[in-house]
């Protein structure tokens, strides 16, 4: 598959997952950019941050139309995230590629475990 076709498929898949689950950037784009397009970890992370801008804009607008966005919380989280992304990007720039890749893999594993634990708790609560 060509680079452009793969990037198009990635964008479609990431956008669909973002709209469906509220995820897309790091969880979908970064692994796909590194594994599918062969980008280095840091380039994939930077590309993911840039690519998520239109996804966030359209997704937020669509959810706002449904009355689902808590704008006060979004503003607080967003403002704090600005500080966090500046710090995180600086750290990422200073880490060796291999350490950054391992840290990202650990993040994905921890996120998966957390989601599995929550799903199991919810299933127990429903069956009880």
N, CA and C of each residue as an Amber inpcrd file, in Angstrom:
protein
   384
   0.8540000  -1.1750000   0.0000000   0.0000000   0.0000000   0.0000000
   0.8980000   1.2360000   0.0000000   0.5580000   2.2170000  -0.8030000
   1.3900000   3.4140000  -0.8940000   1.2970000   4.2380000   0.3860000
   2.2740000   5.1010000   0.5620000   2.3310000   5.9800000   1.7330000
   1.0590000   6.8200000   1.8410000   0.6250000   7.3850000   0.7460000
  -0.5740000   8.2420000   0.7460000  -1.8220000   7.4240000   1.0760000
  -1.9620000   6.2530000   0.4580000  -3.1330000   5.4090000   0.7270000
  -3.1610000   4.9720000   2.1880000  -1.9960000   4.6500000   2.7290000
  -1.9210000   4.2530000   4.1310000  -2.2700000   5.4250000   5.0500000
  -1.7820000   6.6030000   4.7150000  -2.1050000   7.7970000   5.5030000
  -3.6070000   8.1030000   5.4350000  -4.2110000   7.9150000   4.2700000
  -5.6570000   8.1170000   4.1370000  -6.4350000   7.1250000   4.9960000
  -6.0250000   5.8680000   4.9650000  -6.6870000   4.8380000   5.7750000
  -6.5190000   5.1280000   7.2600000  -5.3370000   5.5550000   7.6390000
  -5.0690000   5.9070000   9.0310000  -5.9600000   7.0580000   9.4840000
  -6.0670000   8.0750000   8.6540000  -6.9210000   9.2130000   8.9880000
  -8.3740000   8.8060000   9.1560000  -8.8630000   7.9710000   8.2610000
 -10.2460000   7.5020000   8.3560000 -10.4610000   6.6690000   9.6140000
  -9.5560000   5.7390000   9.8720000  -9.6810000   4.8940000  11.0640000
  -9.5660000   5.7200000  12.3420000  -8.5990000   6.6080000  12.3870000
  -8.4150000   7.4460000  13.5750000  -9.5950000   8.3630000  13.8190000
 -10.1250000   8.9420000  12.7620000 -11.2900000   9.8050000  12.9040000
 -12.5100000   9.0370000  13.3670000 -12.7020000   7.8490000  12.8270000
 -13.8330000   7.0110000  13.2400000 -13.7160000   6.6420000  14.7130000
 -12.5280000   6.2160000  15.1350000 -12.3270000   5.8460000  16.5400000
 -12.4520000   7.0530000  17.4630000 -11.9960000   8.2100000  17.0080000
 -12.1280000   9.4190000  17.8190000 -13.5950000   9.7630000  18.0310000
 -14.3830000   9.6730000  16.9760000 -15.8090000   9.9640000  17.1060000
 -16.5470000   8.9260000  17.9240000 -16.1340000   7.6750000  17.8120000
 -16.8050000   6.5760000  18.4950000 -16.4220000   6.4820000  19.9660000
 -15.1330000   6.5810000  20.2540000 -14.6440000   6.3580000  21.6080000
 -13.9880000   7.5670000  22.2680000 -13.7990000   8.6610000  21.5390000
 -13.1290000   9.8220000  22.1130000 -11.6170000   9.6640000  22.1470000
 -11.0850000   8.7260000  21.3670000  -9.6370000   8.5240000  21.2780000
  -9.2170000   8.6300000  19.8250000  -7.9580000   8.7080000  19.5820000
  -7.5030000   8.7800000  18.2010000  -6.0520000   9.1490000  18.1160000
  -5.6920000  10.2590000  18.7280000  -4.3340000  10.7560000  18.6210000
  -3.2660000   9.7500000  18.9610000  -2.8370000   9.7360000  20.1850000
  -1.7410000   8.8750000  20.5840000  -2.0340000   7.4010000  20.4830000
  -3.2190000   7.0080000  20.8640000  -3.5190000   5.5790000  20.9390000
  -3.6260000   4.9400000  19.5620000  -4.1340000   5.6630000  18.5930000
  -4.3000000   5.0970000  17.2510000  -3.2160000   5.5950000  16.3010000
  -3.0350000   6.8920000  16.2400000  -2.1430000   7.4650000  15.2440000
  -0.6730000   7.0950000  15.4490000  -0.1820000   7.1860000  16.6760000
   1.2520000   6.9620000  16.8830000   1.6730000   5.5370000  16.5100000
   0.9760000   4.4930000  17.0050000   1.3870000   3.1510000  16.5620000
   1.2710000   2.9680000  15.0470000   0.2150000   3.4930000  14.4640000
   0.0450000   3.3350000  13.0190000   1.1230000   4.0950000  12.2440000
   1.4910000   5.2530000  12.7030000   2.5300000   6.0290000  12.0200000
   3.9010000   5.3670000  12.1340000   4.1760000   4.7560000  13.2940000
   5.4780000   4.0910000  13.4450000   5.4990000   2.7540000  12.7240000
   4.4640000   1.9460000  12.9100000   4.4460000   0.6050000  12.3190000
   4.0650000   0.6230000  10.8420000   3.0760000   1.4490000  10.4940000
   2.5830000   1.4600000   9.1210000   3.3620000   2.3490000   8.1770000
   3.7140000   3.5220000   8.6490000   4.4110000   4.4720000   7.7680000
   5.9050000   4.5400000   8.0310000   6.3710000   3.8500000   9.0710000
   7.8040000   3.7840000   9.3360000   8.4120000   5.0320000   9.9390000
   7.5910000   5.8880000  10.5360000   8.1440000   7.0880000  11.1620000
   8.8500000   6.7320000  12.4590000   9.8230000   7.5190000  12.8310000
  10.4550000   7.3790000  14.1380000   9.4350000   7.7880000  15.1980000
   9.6310000   7.3370000  16.4370000   8.6650000   7.5850000  17.5150000
   8.3800000   9.0770000  17.6960000   9.4110000   9.8830000  17.7900000
   9.2180000  11.3160000  18.0210000   8.4970000  11.9800000  16.8490000
   8.8300000  11.6100000  15.6270000   8.1320000  12.1580000  14.4570000
   6.6750000  11.7260000  14.4370000   6.4180000  10.4810000  14.8360000
   5.0350000   9.9940000  14.8870000   4.2300000  10.7600000  15.9240000
   4.8380000  11.0220000  17.0740000   4.1410000  11.7770000  18.1160000
   3.8530000  13.2040000  17.6590000   4.8270000  13.8320000  17.0420000
   4.6300000  15.2070000  16.5600000   3.5820000  15.2520000  15.4470000
   3.6360000  14.2870000  14.5390000   2.6610000  14.2190000  13.4460000
   1.2640000  13.9660000  14.0000000   1.1660000  13.0970000  15.0010000
  -0.1160000  12.8060000  15.6370000  -0.7190000  14.0580000  16.2640000
   0.0980000  14.8370000  16.9490000  -0.4000000  16.0760000  17.5600000
  -0.9470000  17.0350000  16.5100000  -0.2580000  17.1420000  15.3890000
  -0.7290000  18.0250000  14.3160000  -1.9960000  17.4770000  13.6590000
  -2.0420000  16.1640000  13.4670000  -3.1850000  15.5450000  12.7810000
  -4.4590000  15.5890000  13.6160000  -4.3250000  15.6280000  14.9200000
  -5.5030000  15.5580000  15.7840000  -6.2710000  16.8860000  15.8200000
  -5.6550000  17.9770000  15.3960000  -6.3120000  19.2920000  15.4560000
  -7.6620000  19.2990000  14.7230000  -7.7450000  18.8850000  13.4510000
  -9.0590000  18.9000000  12.8020000 -10.0330000  17.8810000  13.4120000
  -9.5200000  16.7670000  13.8980000 -10.3790000  15.7550000  14.5250000
 -11.0350000  16.3480000  15.7680000 -10.2470000  17.0190000  16.5760000
 -10.7570000  17.6380000  17.8000000 -11.7820000  18.7170000  17.4710000
 -11.4800000  19.5440000  16.4900000 -12.3960000  20.6340000  16.1390000
 -13.7510000  20.1070000  15.6810000 -13.7430000  19.1750000  14.7700000
 -15.0010000  18.6440000  14.2380000 -15.7310000  17.8120000  15.2820000
 -14.9950000  16.9540000  15.9990000 -15.6250000  16.1300000  17.0280000
 -16.2450000  16.9590000  18.1390000 -15.5340000  17.9840000  18.5850000
 -16.0720000  18.8560000  19.6340000 -17.3170000  19.5900000  19.1630000
 -17.2730000  20.0790000  17.9400000 -18.4370000  20.7800000  17.3850000
 -19.6400000  19.8410000  17.3210000 -19.4130000  18.6390000  16.8440000
 -20.5130000  17.6750000  16.7060000 -21.0890000  17.3030000  18.0690000
 -20.2490000  17.0420000  19.0390000 -20.7250000  16.6900000  20.3770000
 -21.3800000  17.8910000  21.0580000 -20.8830000  19.0970000  20.7840000
 -21.4950000  20.3150000  21.3180000 -22.9300000  20.4520000  20.8120000
 -23.1330000  20.1700000  19.5230000 -24.4890000  20.2510000  18.9570000
 -25.4560000  19.3020000  19.6590000 -24.9400000  18.2220000  20.2100000
 -25.7740000  17.2710000  20.9450000 -25.8840000  17.6290000  22.4260000
 -25.2360000  18.7190000  22.8210000 -25.3090000  19.1750000  24.2040000
 -24.4890000  18.3440000  25.1850000 -23.4520000  17.6870000  24.6890000
 -22.6970000  16.7540000  25.5190000 -21.3920000  17.3160000  26.0780000
 -20.9640000  18.4730000  25.6380000 -19.6720000  19.0000000  26.0720000
 -19.8450000  19.8430000  27.3290000 -19.0800000  19.5380000  28.3450000
 -19.0080000  20.3580000  29.5560000 -17.8730000  21.3560000  29.3270000
 -18.2300000  22.5380000  28.8160000 -17.2270000  23.5050000  28.3800000
 -16.3610000  24.0150000  29.5220000 -16.9200000  24.1060000  30.7210000
 -16.1190000  24.5660000  31.8640000 -14.9940000  23.5670000  32.1310000
 -15.3570000  22.2930000  32.2190000 -14.3340000  21.2620000  32.4420000
 -13.3570000  21.2110000  31.2770000 -13.8670000  21.3420000  30.0560000
 -13.0020000  21.3140000  28.8770000 -11.9850000  22.4580000  28.9250000
 -12.4250000  23.6270000  29.3510000 -11.5180000  24.7750000  29.4270000
 -10.4290000  24.5590000  30.4770000 -10.8170000  24.0070000  31.6230000
  -9.8400000  23.7630000  32.6840000  -8.8360000  22.6970000  32.2490000
  -9.3410000  21.5840000  31.7420000  -8.4610000  20.5080000  31.2790000
  -7.5750000  21.0040000  30.1430000  -8.1630000  21.7430000  29.2020000
  -7.4030000  22.2590000  28.0720000  -6.2890000  23.1980000  28.4810000
  -6.5960000  24.1050000  29.4090000  -5.5750000  25.0580000  29.8620000
  -4.4220000  24.3350000  30.5530000  -4.7420000  23.3840000  31.4000000
  -3.6900000  22.6200000  32.0790000  -2.9240000  21.7540000  31.0860000
  -3.6130000  21.2480000  30.0830000  -2.9590000  20.4150000  29.0720000
  -1.9300000  21.2000000  28.2810000  -2.1530000  22.4890000  28.1000000
  -1.1740000  23.3140000  27.3850000   0.1710000  23.2960000  28.1050000
   0.1220000  23.4270000  29.4190000   1.3620000  23.3750000  30.1990000
   1.9740000  21.9830000  30.1000000   1.1280000  20.9600000  30.2340000
   1.6050000  19.5840000  30.1680000   2.2200000  19.2220000  28.8330000
   1.6190000  19.6730000  27.7420000   2.1560000  19.3190000  26.4270000
   3.4940000  20.0120000  26.1780000   3.6610000  21.2000000  26.6950000
   4.9590000  21.8660000  26.5610000   6.0340000  21.1010000  27.3230000
   5.7180000  20.6860000  28.5350000   6.6790000  19.9180000  29.3360000
   6.9370000  18.5570000  28.6950000   5.8690000  17.8760000  28.2820000
   6.0160000  16.5580000  27.6790000   6.8160000  16.5890000  26.3970000
   6.5750000  17.5850000  25.5640000   7.3270000  17.6960000  24.3070000
   8.8100000  17.9460000  24.5830000   9.0910000  18.7430000  25.5820000
  10.4890000  19.0140000  25.9310000  11.1870000  17.7420000  26.4170000
  10.4860000  16.9740000  27.2470000  11.0470000  15.7110000  27.7330000
  11.2550000  14.7480000  26.5640000  10.2530000  14.6540000  25.6880000
  10.3460000  13.7470000  24.5320000  11.5400000  14.0960000  23.6460000
  11.8030000  15.3750000  23.4700000  12.9320000  15.8010000  22.6500000
  14.2790000  15.3990000  23.2520000  14.3080000  15.2630000  24.5700000
  15.5640000  14.9510000  25.2550000  15.8020000  13.4550000  25.4500000
  14.7490000  12.6480000  25.3280000  14.8920000  11.2070000  25.5450000
  15.4470000  10.5090000  24.3040000  16.2110000   9.4580000  24.5070000
  16.6220000   8.6350000  23.3630000  15.3870000   7.9800000  22.7360000
  15.4540000   7.7610000  21.4440000  14.3310000   7.1670000  20.7060000
  13.8580000   5.8620000  21.3400000  14.7680000   5.0100000  21.7170000
  14.3950000   3.7020000  22.2840000  13.6720000   3.8590000  23.6170000
  14.0990000   4.7870000  24.4450000  13.4320000   5.0140000  25.7330000
  12.0340000   5.5730000  25.5140000  11.9040000   6.4630000  24.5700000
  10.5960000   7.0480000  24.2560000   9.6450000   5.9690000  23.7420000
  10.1360000   5.1020000  22.8860000   9.3210000   4.0120000  22.3450000
   8.8690000   3.0680000  23.4620000   9.7810000   2.7060000  24.3660000
   9.4280000   1.8150000  25.4780000   8.4240000   2.4860000  26.4230000
   8.6190000   3.7520000  26.7040000   7.6880000   4.4740000  27.5840000
   6.2970000   4.5320000  26.9600000   6.2300000   4.7350000  25.6610000
   4.9330000   4.7770000  24.9860000   4.2670000   3.4100000  25.0170000
   5.0340000   2.3590000  24.8060000   4.4860000   1.0010000  24.8680000
   3.9370000   0.7080000  26.2650000   4.6560000   1.1170000  27.2900000
   4.1860000   0.9340000  28.6640000   2.8860000   1.7000000  28.8900000
   2.8130000   2.9100000  28.3840000   1.5860000   3.6990000  28.4870000
   0.4080000   2.9670000  27.8540000   0.6110000   2.4070000  26.6690000
  -0.4700000   1.6700000  25.9950000  -0.9010000   0.4480000  26.7960000
   0.0600000  -0.2740000  27.3530000  -0.2680000  -1.4520000  28.1650000
  -1.0670000  -1.0400000  29.3940000  -0.6210000   0.0010000  30.0830000
  -1.3390000   0.4600000  31.2780000  -2.7530000   0.9360000  30.9390000
  -2.9080000   1.6210000  29.8200000  -4.2370000   2.0570000  29.3940000
  -5.1310000   0.8610000  29.0930000  -4.5890000  -0.1490000  28.4470000
  -5.3660000  -1.3530000  28.1360000  -5.7810000  -2.0840000  29.4080000
  -4.8670000  -2.2080000  30.3620000  -5.1880000  -2.8730000  31.6260000
  -6.2780000  -2.1060000  32.3610000  -6.1570000  -0.7980000  32.4250000
  -7.1650000   0.0180000  33.1050000  -8.5420000  -0.1600000  32.4520000
  -8.5910000  -0.1590000  31.1530000  -9.8620000  -0.3270000  30.4530000
 -10.4460000  -1.7170000  30.7090000  -9.6120000  -2.7370000  30.7240000
 -10.0870000  -4.0980000  30.9780000 -10.6240000  -4.2320000  32.3970000
  -9.9390000  -3.6500000  33.3630000 -10.4000000  -3.6980000  34.7580000
 -11.7430000  -2.9940000  34.8970000 -11.8940000  -1.8390000  34.2970000
 -13.1730000  -1.1190000  34.3620000 -14.2980000  -1.9170000  33.7140000
 -14.0290000  -2.5040000  32.5700000 -15.0550000  -3.2910000  31.8840000
 -15.4660000  -4.4870000  32.7380000 -14.4880000  -5.1220000  33.3770000
 -14.8050000  -6.2730000  34.2300000 -15.6620000  -5.8450000  35.4220000
 -15.3160000  -4.7110000  36.0480000 -16.1130000  -4.2000000  37.1790000
 -17.5450000  -3.9090000  36.7470000 -17.6890000  -3.2990000  35.5920000
 -19.0390000  -2.9790000  35.0980000 -19.8350000  -4.2390000  34.8120000
 -19.1820000  -5.2560000  34.2820000 -19.8830000  -6.5120000  34.0150000
 -20.3210000  -7.1660000  35.3180000 -19.4930000  -7.1120000  36.3360000
 -19.8600000  -7.6710000  37.6440000 -21.0300000  -6.8960000  38.2550000
 -20.9930000  -5.5830000  38.1290000 -22.0660000  -4.7580000  38.6920000
 -23.3840000  -5.0340000  38.0120000 -23.3660000  -5.2560000  36.7070000
 -24.5870000  -5.5310000  35.9590000 -25.1490000  -6.8990000  36.3170000
 -24.2580000  -7.8860000  36.4950000 -24.7180000  -9.2500000  36.7800000
 -25.0860000  -9.4490000  38.2480000 -24.7180000  -8.5170000  39.1170000
 -25.0160000  -8.6610000  40.5500000 -26.4130000  -8.2300000  40.9010000
